[in-house]
C-alpha cells in the first residue's frame, strides 16, 4: 500500500511539473495571431527590400570570388524556433579554413576575416542571404540572433532562461543586436538575452518598426560589428 501511495504521489508531482512547464512555455510563446502578424511583417519587409538587396548581393558575390578562394556562401547549422536546427545562409566573410580548430567567436581584427569580409561584416551585407531563410520560414526579419549548436548547448547550461529565446524564430536583426552589438562571452550574452526576452514578452508592430529603423542606423554606422 505504501509503495502504491508513493507511486501515486510521484505521478501527481510529475503531472504538476508538466503543467507548470507547459504554462511557462505558453507564457514565452507568441499567440497564433501574433505569429501570423509576424509572418506577414517578415514577407512584407523581405519583398520591400528585394529591389535593393538583389543588386548588392550580386556585386558582393562577384567580389568574394575575386577576393579569395572558396564558395560565395557560408552555410552553417544554427538553432531555430523551439530548438529546431536549420542551415543558415550568409555571404562568406572568412577564409575557408576559419573553423579548422573548431567554432569560436569572431574577435576584433580577426585574422580569419578576408579583405572584402571586413567591409561586408561592418555594414551587415554578409547577412543578406538570411532573407532566403526568412522566405523559407526558418528565420524572421526580427528576432534573437541565430546561434551555433555548440554555443547554444554551452549557454543553456551557463545562463538561466536562455532556452526561452528560442520561443520565436531567430532574426536577421533584433532588439539585442541594435542595442548590445556583438556578444562574445557569457556576460555579454546574458545582457543580450535580457533584450531578447523583453522583445518576446512585449512583441508589437511598433517595436518591430522601431527595430527596423535602428537597424538602418546600425548598418550605416557599423555599430557592434566584428
C-alpha positions as CSV (number, residue, x, y, z in Angstrom):
1,X,0.0,0.0,0.0
2,X,2.8,2.4,0.9
3,X,4.6,1.6,-2.4
4,X,1.4,2.4,-4.3
5,X,0.9,5.6,-2.4
6,X,4.5,6.7,-3.3
7,X,3.9,5.8,-7.0
8,X,0.6,7.8,-7.0
9,X,2.3,10.8,-5.3
10,X,5.2,10.7,-7.8
11,X,2.7,10.6,-10.7
12,X,0.9,13.6,-9.2
13,X,4.1,15.5,-8.8
14,X,5.1,14.7,-12.4
15,X,1.7,15.9,-13.8
16,X,2.0,19.1,-11.8
17,X,5.5,19.7,-13.1
18,X,4.5,19.1,-16.6
19,X,1.6,21.5,-16.3
20,X,3.8,24.1,-14.8
21,X,6.4,23.7,-17.6
22,X,3.6,24.0,-20.2
23,X,2.4,27.2,-18.6
24,X,5.9,28.6,-18.7
25,X,6.3,27.7,-22.4
26,X,3.0,29.3,-23.2
27,X,4.0,32.4,-21.3
28,X,7.0,33.0,-23.6
29,X,5.4,31.8,-26.8
30,X,3.7,34.2,-29.2
31,X,0.0,33.7,-29.7
32,X,-1.3,32.3,-33.0
33,X,-2.4,35.8,-34.1
34,X,1.0,37.3,-33.2
35,X,2.7,34.5,-35.2
36,X,0.6,35.3,-38.3
37,X,1.2,39.0,-37.9
38,X,4.9,38.4,-37.6
39,X,5.0,36.2,-40.7
40,X,3.1,38.9,-42.7
41,X,5.7,41.5,-41.5
42,X,8.6,39.2,-42.5
43,X,7.3,38.8,-46.0
44,X,6.3,42.4,-46.4
45,X,9.8,43.6,-45.4
46,X,11.6,40.9,-47.5
47,X,9.7,41.8,-50.7
48,X,10.1,45.5,-50.0
49,X,13.9,45.1,-49.6
50,X,14.4,42.8,-52.6
51,X,15.0,45.6,-55.3
52,X,17.8,47.0,-53.1
53,X,19.5,43.8,-51.8
54,X,19.5,41.8,-55.0
55,X,22.0,44.1,-56.9
56,X,24.1,44.5,-53.8
57,X,24.1,40.7,-53.4
58,X,25.2,40.1,-57.0
59,X,28.1,42.6,-56.7
60,X,29.1,41.1,-53.3
61,X,29.1,37.6,-54.7
62,X,31.5,38.7,-57.6
63,X,33.8,40.5,-55.1
64,X,34.0,37.5,-52.8
65,X,35.1,35.2,-55.7
66,X,37.7,37.8,-56.8
67,X,39.0,38.3,-53.3
68,X,39.7,34.8,-52.0
69,X,39.3,31.1,-53.0
70,X,36.3,29.3,-51.7
71,X,32.5,29.4,-52.1
72,X,30.4,32.5,-52.2
73,X,28.1,31.4,-49.4
74,X,28.8,30.3,-45.9
75,X,26.2,27.7,-44.8
76,X,26.1,26.6,-41.2
77,X,23.7,24.8,-38.9
78,X,22.0,27.1,-36.4
79,X,19.3,26.7,-33.8
80,X,15.9,27.9,-34.7
81,X,12.5,28.2,-33.1
82,X,11.8,25.6,-30.4
83,X,15.3,24.3,-30.8
84,X,14.9,23.1,-34.4
85,X,18.1,23.1,-36.3
86,X,18.3,24.7,-39.8
87,X,21.0,25.7,-42.3
88,X,21.6,29.4,-42.3
89,X,23.0,31.2,-45.4
90,X,25.4,34.1,-45.3
91,X,27.9,35.5,-47.6
92,X,31.3,34.1,-46.8
93,X,33.4,36.7,-45.0
94,X,36.2,34.4,-43.7
95,X,38.9,32.2,-45.1
96,X,37.7,28.6,-46.0
97,X,39.8,27.1,-43.1
98,X,38.4,29.6,-40.5
99,X,36.9,26.9,-38.3
100,X,39.6,24.2,-38.7
101,X,40.2,24.4,-35.0
102,X,36.6,24.4,-34.0
103,X,33.9,27.0,-33.6
104,X,34.8,30.3,-31.9
105,X,33.5,33.8,-31.7
106,X,34.9,36.4,-34.0
107,X,37.4,38.8,-32.4
108,X,38.3,42.4,-33.1
109,X,40.8,42.5,-36.1
110,X,40.2,38.7,-36.5
111,X,42.8,37.3,-38.9
112,X,40.4,34.8,-40.3
113,X,38.3,37.6,-41.9
114,X,39.1,38.3,-45.6
115,X,39.6,41.8,-47.1
116,X,36.1,42.0,-48.6
117,X,34.8,40.2,-45.5
118,X,35.8,43.2,-43.2
119,X,33.7,45.5,-45.3
120,X,30.6,43.3,-45.7
121,X,30.6,42.4,-42.0
122,X,30.9,46.0,-40.9
123,X,27.8,47.0,-42.9
124,X,25.9,43.7,-42.4
125,X,26.0,42.9,-46.1
126,X,27.1,39.3,-45.3
127,X,23.6,38.7,-43.8
128,X,21.7,39.5,-47.0
129,X,21.3,35.7,-47.8
130,X,19.5,35.4,-44.5
131,X,16.4,36.7,-46.4
132,X,16.3,33.3,-48.1
133,X,15.9,31.7,-44.6
134,X,13.1,34.2,-44.0
135,X,11.3,33.2,-47.1
136,X,11.6,29.5,-46.2
137,X,10.1,30.3,-42.8
138,X,13.2,29.3,-40.8
139,X,14.0,32.9,-39.7
140,X,12.3,36.2,-39.1
141,X,13.4,39.6,-40.1
142,X,13.5,40.5,-36.4
143,X,14.3,38.1,-33.5
144,X,17.1,36.8,-31.4
145,X,20.4,36.1,-33.2
146,X,20.6,32.5,-34.6
147,X,23.4,30.8,-32.7
148,X,25.5,27.7,-33.4
149,X,24.5,24.4,-31.8
150,X,27.7,24.2,-29.7
151,X,27.2,27.7,-28.3
152,X,23.6,27.1,-27.5
153,X,24.5,24.0,-25.6
154,X,27.1,25.9,-23.6
155,X,25.0,29.0,-22.8
156,X,21.9,26.8,-22.0
157,X,23.9,25.4,-19.1
158,X,25.5,28.7,-18.1
159,X,22.6,31.1,-18.3
160,X,19.2,30.7,-16.7
161,X,16.2,31.0,-19.0
162,X,18.5,31.0,-22.1
163,X,16.4,28.5,-23.9
164,X,13.3,30.8,-23.8
165,X,14.9,32.9,-26.5
166,X,14.0,30.0,-28.9
167,X,10.3,30.7,-28.3
168,X,10.4,32.7,-31.6
169,X,12.2,32.4,-34.8
170,X,15.8,33.8,-34.9
171,X,16.1,37.1,-36.7
172,X,18.4,38.9,-39.2
173,X,18.3,41.8,-36.7
174,X,16.7,42.3,-33.3
175,X,16.4,44.3,-30.2
176,X,19.6,42.8,-28.7
177,X,21.6,43.3,-31.9
178,X,20.8,47.0,-32.2
179,X,21.4,47.8,-28.5
180,X,24.1,45.4,-27.4
181,X,26.1,44.7,-30.6
182,X,28.3,41.6,-30.9
183,X,28.4,39.2,-27.9
184,X,31.5,37.0,-27.4
185,X,31.3,36.0,-23.8
186,X,28.8,34.7,-21.2
187,X,28.4,38.2,-19.6
188,X,27.5,40.0,-22.8
189,X,25.3,37.1,-23.9
190,X,23.4,37.4,-20.7
191,X,22.9,41.1,-21.4
192,X,21.6,40.3,-24.9
193,X,19.3,37.6,-23.5
194,X,17.6,40.3,-21.4
195,X,16.8,42.2,-24.6
196,X,15.7,39.1,-26.4
197,X,13.2,38.1,-23.6
198,X,11.9,41.7,-23.4
199,X,11.3,41.7,-27.1
200,X,9.4,38.3,-26.9
201,X,7.3,39.3,-24.0
202,X,6.4,42.8,-25.3
203,X,6.2,42.0,-29.0
204,X,4.3,44.5,-31.1
205,X,4.3,46.0,-34.6
206,X,5.5,49.3,-33.1
207,X,8.6,47.6,-31.6
208,X,9.2,45.8,-34.9
209,X,9.2,49.1,-36.9
210,X,11.4,50.8,-34.2
211,X,14.0,47.9,-34.5
212,X,14.0,48.2,-38.3
213,X,14.7,52.0,-38.0
214,X,17.5,51.3,-35.5
215,X,18.9,48.6,-37.8
216,X,19.3,51.2,-40.6
217,X,21.4,53.3,-38.2
218,X,23.4,50.3,-37.2
219,X,24.1,49.4,-40.8
220,X,25.2,52.9,-41.6
221,X,27.5,53.3,-38.6
222,X,28.8,49.7,-38.4
223,X,27.9,49.5,-34.7
224,X,28.8,46.2,-33.0
225,X,30.4,44.5,-36.0
226,X,33.4,42.2,-35.7
